[in-house]
């Protein structure tokens, strides 16, 4: 059977875009809330009760969540205006991301889309700052109210988000701006990606070294967070470069070009025969299931077969236990292989059913695509 979708702690739709949060986001929210309640807010104003500080922290975390979602939706809607398929915004441990299902086709589209997020953060910084200023006390030296303090924090954090994201380290927004400019002047997207991701790796090592220095020599535990950000940034930079190479290799072929003849099981076959002929004899853990006309019914494997009691396997058909395909798990044979790769990435799938003339043409796996791209790059590099 195909892999299950990732769990999310919340998910909602806005303007046709699904906004969702991975479980790691909850850890970040709790960490930020704790630091606001016990450190940041009491450091500015010590006259509030514990309950007030907790309430302020909750509002601060909600405001931060709203700010990151607004930042990523700015990327999303600008990208969609340029025709880019962006259907998900995901919050996770290190912030949020608008999930691109295809790379921008022109440097100008990438430049405008990359700038949209930081500009939204600057706008929110100004709005929260004006709101906080309106609530600030008129008398000099008077205590700052709870809401004014929270709005001041949200103004500051949005300014920080804009500044951090404009660091020229791919795949941060500033790195995408750098790639767009390099792409514009060189006319070569791959070369621009290599240079921009190299800048991303450089800044990643700066974060790691700085964080380690703060933690080891200054005794600041916050340095560990900078080390984690650096490690994440380095991984993202390398992954972005590899993904760009894969997309370029896979753009040249269709899904159907990479298929072997399908080895499907029949829906009218008994579970007992399926176990003997497919799972045991041919050492396969899973197989697509088709009807008599070759149309896809679903998929079945070891788990589904074992769920059928031994005494019922001779008179239970495979069609009765096959797991139907879910949304996004089918792709037409004439679609670009790069589109299949993007779909598997963004839906967290290990393989796709390939359909041609309403019949199953085969199954394409992520491993198949990666191996093709690896071999293609190997010989292209030699030719180069």
C-alpha positions in Angstrom: 0.0 0.0 0.0 1.1 3.6 -0.5 2.5 5.5 2.5 0.1 7.3 4.7 0.0 11.1 4.7 1.9 13.0 7.5 -0.1 13.9 10.6 -0.8 17.6 11.2 -1.9 19.3 14.4 -4.1 21.7 12.5 -5.1 22.3 8.9 -7.4 24.8 7.2 -8.0 26.2 3.7 -7.8 29.9 2.7 -8.1 31.0 -0.9 -7.7 27.5 -2.2 -4.4 27.0 -0.2 -4.2 24.4 2.6 -2.4 25.9 5.6 -1.2 23.2 8.0 1.2 22.6 10.9 3.5 19.7 11.5 3.8 18.4 15.1 7.2 20.0 15.4 5.5 23.4 15.2 3.9 22.7 18.6 7.4 22.4 20.1 8.4 25.8 18.6 5.2 27.4 19.8 5.7 26.0 23.4 9.3 27.1 23.4 8.4 30.7 22.2 5.5 30.9 24.6 7.7 29.8 27.6 10.4 32.3 26.7 7.9 35.1 26.4 6.1 34.3 29.7 9.2 33.9 31.9 11.8 36.1 30.2 10.9 38.6 27.5 7.7 40.2 28.9 8.8 40.2 32.6 12.1 41.8 31.5 10.1 44.8 30.2 7.4 45.0 32.8 7.5 43.3 36.2 4.2 44.5 37.7 1.9 41.9 36.0 0.6 38.7 37.5 1.7 35.2 36.3 -1.6 34.7 34.7 -1.3 37.9 32.7 2.2 36.9 31.5 0.8 33.6 30.4 -2.1 35.3 28.5 0.4 37.7 26.9 2.5 34.8 25.8 -0.5 33.0 24.2 -1.4 36.1 22.3 2.2 36.5 21.3 2.4 33.0 19.9 -0.9 33.4 18.1 0.3 36.7 16.6 3.6 35.0 15.6 1.7 32.2 13.9 -0.5 34.7 12.0 2.6 36.6 11.0 4.4 33.5 9.5 1.2 32.4 7.7 0.8 35.9 6.2 4.5 35.9 5.2 4.1 32.5 3.4 0.7 33.3 1.9 2.3 36.4 0.3 4.8 34.1 -1.5 2.0 31.7 -2.4 -0.5 34.2 -3.9 2.2 36.1 -5.8 3.6 32.8 -7.1 0.2 31.6 -8.2 -0.3 34.9 -10.0 2.8 33.8 -12.1 1.2 30.4 -12.8 3.1 28.4 -10.2 1.3 25.5 -8.6 1.5 26.3 -4.8 -1.3 24.6 -2.9 0.2 24.1 0.6 1.7 26.3 3.3 3.3 24.2 6.1 4.5 25.3 9.5 7.3 23.3 11.2 10.0 23.6 13.7 12.0 26.3 12.0 9.1 28.4 10.8 7.0 27.9 7.7 7.3 27.3 3.9 5.1 27.7 0.9 5.5 24.4 -0.9 6.5 24.9 -4.5 5.4 22.1 -6.8 7.4 23.5 -9.7 10.3 25.9 -10.0 9.7 29.5 -11.3 10.1 29.7 -15.1 11.7 33.1 -15.2 14.1 35.0 -12.9 11.7 37.9 -12.6 8.9 35.7 -11.3 11.2 34.3 -8.7 12.5 37.7 -7.7 9.0 39.2 -7.2 7.7 36.1 -5.4 10.8 36.0 -3.0 10.4 39.6 -2.1 6.7 39.3 -1.3 7.2 37.5 2.0 9.7 40.0 3.6 7.7 42.9 2.3 4.6 41.5 4.1 6.7 41.1 7.3 7.8 44.7 7.1 4.2 45.8 6.6 3.1 43.8 9.6 5.9 45.3 11.6 4.7 48.7 10.8 1.0 47.9 11.5 1.8 46.3 14.9 4.2 49.1 15.7 1.5 51.8 15.1 -1.1 49.8 17.1 1.3 49.4 20.0 2.3 53.1 19.8 -1.4 54.1 20.0 -1.8 52.1 23.2 1.5 53.3 24.8 1.1 55.6 27.8 1.4 59.4 27.2 3.3 60.2 30.4 7.1 59.6 30.2 8.1 56.7 32.5 4.6 55.4 32.9 4.3 51.6 32.9 3.5 50.0 29.5 0.2 48.1 29.2 0.1 44.4 28.5 -1.4 44.7 25.0 1.0 47.5 24.0 3.9 45.3 25.1 2.6 42.3 23.0 2.1 44.5 20.0 5.6 45.9 20.4 6.9 42.3 20.5 5.0 41.4 17.3 6.3 44.5 15.5 9.9 43.5 16.6 9.5 39.9 15.6 8.1 40.7 12.1 11.1 43.1 11.5 13.4 40.3 12.6 11.6 37.8 10.3 12.1 40.2 7.3 15.8 40.8 8.1 16.6 37.1 8.7 14.8 35.9 5.6 16.7 38.5 3.5 20.1 36.9 4.3 21.4 35.8 0.9 21.4 32.2 1.8 19.4 29.8 -0.5 16.7 28.6 0.1 15.9 31.6 2.4 14.1 34.5 0.6 17.3 36.4 0.3 18.9 33.4 -1.3 16.1 33.2 -3.8 16.6 36.9 -4.6 20.3 36.2 -5.1 19.5 33.2 -7.4 17.0 35.3 -9.4 19.6 38.0 -9.9 22.4 35.5 -10.9 19.9 33.7 -13.2 18.9 37.0 -14.7 22.6 37.9 -15.5 23.9 34.5 -16.5 20.8 33.1 -18.2 21.5 29.7 -16.5 19.2 28.6 -13.7 21.3 25.6 -12.7 24.5 27.7 -12.4 22.6 30.3 -10.4 21.2 27.6 -8.1 24.7 26.1 -7.5 26.1 29.6 -6.5 23.1 30.6 -4.4 23.1 27.2 -2.5 26.8 27.6 -2.0 26.1 30.9 -0.3 23.5 29.1 1.8 26.1 26.6 2.9 28.5 29.4 3.8 26.0 31.1 6.0 25.0 27.8 7.5 28.5 27.3 8.7 28.6 30.9 10.1 25.5 30.1 12.1 26.9 26.8 13.4 30.3 28.3 14.4 28.6 31.4 16.0 26.1 29.3 17.9 28.8 26.8 19.1 30.9 29.8 20.3 28.0 31.3 22.2 27.2 28.0 23.8 30.7 26.9 24.7 32.5 30.1 25.5 29.7 32.5 26.6 27.5 29.9 28.3 24.4 31.0 26.3 22.1 28.1 25.7 20.5 30.0 22.9 23.6 29.3 20.9 22.3 25.7 20.5 19.3 27.1 18.6 21.7 28.9 16.1 23.6 25.6 15.6 20.3 23.8 14.8 19.3 26.6 12.4 22.7 26.3 10.7 22.4 22.5 10.3 18.8 22.9 8.9 20.0 25.6 6.5 22.9 23.5 5.2 20.7 20.5 4.7 18.1 22.7 2.9 20.8 24.3 0.6 22.2 20.9 -0.4 18.8 19.5 -0.9 17.7 22.4 -3.0 20.7 22.0 -5.3 20.1 18.3 -5.7 16.4 18.8 -6.3 17.2 21.3 -9.0 19.5 18.8 -10.7 16.8 16.1 -10.4 14.1 18.4 -11.9 16.3 19.3 -14.8 17.0 15.7 -15.6 13.4 14.6 -15.2 12.0 17.4 -17.3 13.3 15.7 -20.4 11.2 12.5 -20.1 7.6 11.6 -19.5 6.5 9.2 -16.8 5.6 6.6 -19.4 9.2 6.6 -20.7 10.5 5.2 -17.4 8.0 2.4 -16.9 8.6 -1.3 -17.1 5.7 -3.6 -18.0 3.2 -3.6 -15.1 3.3 -6.6 -12.7 -0.3 -6.3 -11.5 -2.4 -8.8 -9.6 -6.0 -9.6 -10.7 -8.9 -8.4 -8.5 -10.6 -11.8 -9.0 -7.6 -13.7 -7.7 -8.0 -15.3 -4.3 -5.9 -14.0 -1.4 -4.4 -17.5 -1.0 -3.2 -17.5 -4.6 -1.9 -13.9 -4.2 0.2 -15.0 -1.2 1.6 -18.0 -3.0 2.2 -16.5 -6.5 3.1 -12.9 -5.7 4.2 -12.4 -2.2 6.1 -15.6 -1.5 7.2 -16.9 -4.9 8.3 -13.6 -6.4 9.4 -12.0 -3.1 7.1 -8.9 -3.6 5.7 -7.0 -0.6 3.1 -5.1 -2.6 1.3 -5.1 -5.9 -1.2 -3.0 -7.8 -4.6 -4.7 -8.3 -6.5 -4.4 -11.6 -9.9 -5.7 -12.9 -10.4 -7.9 -16.0 -10.2 -4.8 -18.2 -6.9 -3.7 -16.7 -8.4 -0.8 -14.8 -6.9 0.1 -11.5 -8.8 -1.2 -8.4 -6.2 -0.3 -5.8 -3.2 -1.9 -4.2 -2.6 -4.8 -1.8 0.4 -6.3 0.0 1.6 -8.3 3.0 -0.4 -6.3 5.6 -3.7 -6.7 3.7 -3.1 -10.4 3.1 -2.2 -11.1 6.7 -5.4 -9.3 7.9 -7.5 -12.0 6.2 -8.0 -15.1 8.5 -6.2 -18.2 7.1 -9.5 -20.1 6.7 -11.0 -17.3 4.6 -8.1 -16.8 2.2 -9.3 -19.3 -0.4 -12.7 -17.7 -0.9 -11.7 -14.0 -0.4 -10.8 -12.2 -3.5 -8.0 -9.7 -3.9 -10.5 -7.1 -5.0 -12.2 -7.3 -1.6 -9.1 -6.3 0.3 -7.4 -4.0 -2.1 -6.8 -0.5 -0.7 -8.3 2.1 -3.2 -5.9 4.8 -4.5 -6.2 8.1 -2.7 -6.2 11.7 -4.0 -3.1 12.5 -6.0 -1.9 8.9 -6.3 -2.6 8.6 -10.0 -0.7 10.3 -12.9 -1.1 10.1 -16.6 1.7 8.4 -18.6 2.3 11.4 -20.8 3.0 13.8 -17.8 6.6 14.9 -17.3 8.6 12.9 -14.8 9.5 16.1 -13.0 5.8 16.6 -12.3 5.7 13.1 -10.8 8.7 13.8 -8.6 7.2 17.1 -7.4 3.9 15.3 -6.5 5.6 12.6 -4.6 7.6 15.1 -2.6 4.8 17.4 -1.7 2.3 14.6 -0.9 4.9 12.4 0.8 4.3 9.4 -1.5 6.7 6.6 -2.3 5.2 5.8 -5.7 2.4 6.7 -8.1 -0.1 4.7 -10.2 0.5 5.5 -13.9 -2.6 5.5 -16.0 -2.9 5.4 -19.8 -6.2 5.1 -21.7 -8.0 4.6 -18.4 -5.9 1.5 -17.7 -3.0 0.8 -15.4 0.3 1.3 -17.3 2.5 0.6 -14.4 3.8 2.0 -11.1 6.6 4.6 -10.8 8.5 4.9 -7.6 10.5 7.7 -6.1 13.5 5.4 -6.2 13.0 4.9 -9.9 13.0 8.7 -10.5 16.1 9.2 -8.3 18.1 6.5 -10.0 17.2 7.7 -13.5 18.2 11.3 -12.5 21.5 10.0 -11.0 22.5 8.1 -14.1 21.4 10.9 -16.4 23.5 13.4 -14.4 26.5 11.0 -14.4 26.6 10.8 -18.2 25.7 14.4 -18.7 28.6 15.5 -16.5 31.0 13.2 -18.4 29.7 14.7 -21.7 30.1 18.2 -20.3 
